[in-house]
Amino acid sequence: MPVVRSLPTPEAESLLELTRDLVEREVLPQVEKAEANAEFPRELIRTLGRAGLLGLAYPEEHGGGGQPYEVYLQVLEELARGWAGLAVSVSVHTLSCFPVAVWGTEEQKARFLPDMLGGELLGAYCLSEAHSGSDAAALSTRAAREGDDYVVHGAKAWVTNAGQADFYNLMVRTGGEGPGGISCLLASSDTVGLLPQRPERKMGMRASHTATVVLDGARVPADRLIAEEGQGFRVAMSALDSGRLGIAAVAVGVAQAALGLATSYAKERKQFGKAIAEFQGVSFTLADMATQVEAARSLYLTAARLRDAGKPYGPQASMAKLFATDTAMRVTTDAVQVLGGAGYVEDHPAERYFREAKVMQIFEGTNQVQRLVIGRSLTRS
Ligand SMILES: Cc1cc2nc3c(=O)[nH]c(=O)nc-3n(C[C@H](O)[C@H](O)[C@H](O)COP(=O)(O)OP(=O)(O)OC[C@H]3O[C@@H](n4cnc5c(N)ncnc54)[C@H](O)[C@@H]3O)c2cc1C
């Protein structure tokens, strides 16, 4: 079932076509086995990098694709339609390039960005800790200046791409309590004392590795401080506004895949002498699923177009993340229902979509936290 898109340029049309082609040829043949075995698709991510898909939304002068955010997000949605875990890795990589690209000095941008955006390197974003999730400003990993280095002690939890990434954005405490004591360091994966642990055993997206990263006296050169000391929380939050739109697009991709599967199945499966799609009880479910997917896509595109126009888009990004991920949960649940017993077993990907959708309501700010952000924007203005 093709998605009808309105894209801003012929170049964007070609990019979407290239992505769909890559998904058919490279992504779909690998996804089920890799998810079953929790195998991280590092080589496939390199293939996406060589196709220019790892730096799409960043300026061409630093090696990015120079594409509007709305185009990048639609590429991400198509990738997620094939493999959510893969798309999440790309989304987190894009998020991980944000601190240098937006807050870095010109020297840092020239030094780091071409490799980060060039397709060979993969990034990670380390904000959460075991005791500070939604209350991210309570983080306790410490970095103390010693000569030309920061020496970091602590542990970052739930790091997507951990153990596979080449660079890690570390949100660390260099000052007192609260958000004003946090700084952002860009650490390389070969930093001595930066120790990714065993990947978590997750309900879904098992091929997307998530792990704790222990920092045991890790020395990060002081010229890898991004922005000023004490500005790290602002850096982290501004990156998340963009990142949340990535998660919204991934959620729409998963919901679209579930809708496509449920529709095909309902046209094939016969009960009481006819295709189940002919029963209004089923076709109304499909109609509601399709309407929700379109609405979620419209919401992330609206926020992205505000961002592309240089306008504030934070609350809209939270609305898009909230609505798109709740939609993915509802639509994937309905897809399992439309398939009946077949939806509950691994012969069809409906159960995988369902497991993948759940985490999207949790990471990059739970959906309760999105409501906090939206609520504050209403009462503060
Ligand atoms: C697969 C996966 C990948 C992840 N990747 C990354 C990553 O790459 N980098 C990173 O930094 N983090 C990552 N995370 C962490 C993720 O962002 C956190 O799990 C999330 O922010 C929630 O934190 P928590 O798990 O500690 O839950 P908690 O903060 O303990 O929340 C528990 C429950 O309480 C609710 N709650 C908390 N505070 C409030 C409140 N004020 N009002 C109402 N409800 C509230 C929450 O919504 C939730 O339902 C990842 C998590 C997962 C599961």
The ligand as an SDF file (V2000), in Angstrom:
LIG
                    3D

 53 58  0  0  0  0  0  0  0  0999 V2000
   15.3970    0.6620   24.5040 C   0  0  0  0  0  0  0  0  0  0  0  0
   15.7730    1.9450   25.1860 C   0  0  0  0  0  0  0  0  0  0  0  0
   16.7170    2.7800   24.5930 C   0  0  0  0  0  0  0  0  0  0  0  0
   17.1130    3.9610   25.2380 C   0  0  0  0  0  0  0  0  0  0  0  0
   18.0850    4.7390   24.6710 N   0  0  0  0  0  0  0  0  0  0  0  0
   18.5790    5.7930   25.3670 C   0  0  0  0  0  0  0  0  0  0  0  0
   19.7110    6.5360   24.8690 C   0  0  0  0  0  0  0  0  0  0  0  0
   20.2430    6.2590   23.7830 O   0  0  0  0  0  0  0  0  0  0  0  0
   20.1880    7.5470   25.6340 N   0  0  0  0  0  0  0  0  0  0  0  0
   19.6390    7.8840   26.8380 C   0  0  0  0  0  0  0  0  0  0  0  0
   20.1310    8.8170   27.4720 O   0  0  0  0  0  0  0  0  0  0  0  0
   18.5600    7.2180   27.3180 N   0  0  0  0  0  0  0  0  0  0  0  0
   18.0350    6.1840   26.6160 C   0  0  0  0  0  0  0  0  0  0  0  0
   16.9600    5.4710   27.1140 N   0  0  0  0  0  0  0  0  0  0  0  0
   16.4070    5.8330   28.4180 C   0  0  0  0  0  0  0  0  0  0  0  0
   15.0240    6.4340   28.3310 C   0  0  0  0  0  0  0  0  0  0  0  0
   15.0850    7.7180   27.7920 O   0  0  0  0  0  0  0  0  0  0  0  0
   14.3950    6.3610   29.7340 C   0  0  0  0  0  0  0  0  0  0  0  0
   14.0690    5.0030   29.9550 O   0  0  0  0  0  0  0  0  0  0  0  0
   13.2030    7.2540   29.8800 C   0  0  0  0  0  0  0  0  0  0  0  0
   13.5650    8.6020   29.8280 O   0  0  0  0  0  0  0  0  0  0  0  0
   12.4370    6.9840   31.1980 C   0  0  0  0  0  0  0  0  0  0  0  0
   13.2950    6.9440   32.2810 O   0  0  0  0  0  0  0  0  0  0  0  0
   13.1990    5.7120   33.2940 P   0  0  0  0  0  0  0  0  0  0  0  0
   13.2530    4.4640   32.5000 O   0  0  0  0  0  0  0  0  0  0  0  0
   14.2150    5.9210   34.3450 O   0  0  0  0  0  0  0  0  0  0  0  0
   11.7500    5.8040   33.9180 O   0  0  0  0  0  0  0  0  0  0  0  0
   11.2950    6.7050   35.1630 P   0  0  0  0  0  0  0  0  0  0  0  0
   11.7430    8.1040   34.9700 O   0  0  0  0  0  0  0  0  0  0  0  0
   11.6760    6.0110   36.4210 O   0  0  0  0  0  0  0  0  0  0  0  0
    9.7180    6.6750   35.0120 O   0  0  0  0  0  0  0  0  0  0  0  0
    8.9220    5.5920   35.4610 C   0  0  0  0  0  0  0  0  0  0  0  0
    7.4560    5.9730   35.1940 C   0  0  0  0  0  0  0  0  0  0  0  0
    7.1100    7.1530   35.9410 O   0  0  0  0  0  0  0  0  0  0  0  0
    6.6010    8.1400   35.0640 C   0  0  0  0  0  0  0  0  0  0  0  0
    6.9990    9.4730   35.5330 N   0  0  0  0  0  0  0  0  0  0  0  0
    8.2250    9.8840   35.9550 C   0  0  0  0  0  0  0  0  0  0  0  0
    8.2020   11.1780   36.2840 N   0  0  0  0  0  0  0  0  0  0  0  0
    6.9340   11.6160   36.0670 C   0  0  0  0  0  0  0  0  0  0  0  0
    6.2530   12.8580   36.2380 C   0  0  0  0  0  0  0  0  0  0  0  0
    6.8930   13.9570   36.6740 N   0  0  0  0  0  0  0  0  0  0  0  0
    4.9490   12.9390   35.9230 N   0  0  0  0  0  0  0  0  0  0  0  0
    4.2780   11.8350   35.4800 C   0  0  0  0  0  0  0  0  0  0  0  0
    4.8640   10.6400   35.2940 N   0  0  0  0  0  0  0  0  0  0  0  0
    6.1740   10.5210   35.5960 C   0  0  0  0  0  0  0  0  0  0  0  0
    7.2140    7.8100   33.6980 C   0  0  0  0  0  0  0  0  0  0  0  0
    6.4760    8.3770   32.6510 O   0  0  0  0  0  0  0  0  0  0  0  0
    7.2010    6.2960   33.7240 C   0  0  0  0  0  0  0  0  0  0  0  0
    5.9290    5.8380   33.3480 O   0  0  0  0  0  0  0  0  0  0  0  0
   16.5210    4.3200   26.4650 C   0  0  0  0  0  0  0  0  0  0  0  0
   15.5510    3.4820   27.0460 C   0  0  0  0  0  0  0  0  0  0  0  0
   15.1820    2.3060   26.4360 C   0  0  0  0  0  0  0  0  0  0  0  0
   14.1650    1.4160   27.0900 C   0  0  0  0  0  0  0  0  0  0  0  0
  1  2  1  0
  2  3  1  0
  2 52  2  0
  3  4  2  0
  4  5  1  0
  4 50  1  0
  5  6  2  0
  6  7  1  0
  6 13  1  0
  7  8  2  0
  7  9  1  0
  9 10  1  0
 10 11  2  0
 10 12  1  0
 12 13  2  0
 13 14  1  0
 14 15  1  0
 14 50  1  0
 15 16  1  0
 16 17  1  0
 16 18  1  0
 18 19  1  0
 18 20  1  0
 20 21  1  0
 20 22  1  0
 22 23  1  0
 23 24  1  0
 24 25  2  0
 24 26  1  0
 24 27  1  0
 27 28  1  0
 28 29  2  0
 28 30  1  0
 28 31  1  0
 31 32  1  0
 32 33  1  0
 33 34  1  0
 33 48  1  0
 34 35  1  0
 35 36  1  0
 35 46  1  0
 36 37  1  0
 36 45  1  0
 37 38  2  0
 38 39  1  0
 39 40  1  0
 39 45  2  0
 40 41  1  0
 40 42  2  0
 42 43  1  0
 43 44  2  0
 44 45  1  0
 46 47  1  0
 46 48  1  0
 48 49  1  0
 50 51  2  0
 51 52  1  0
 52 53  1  0
M  END
$$$$
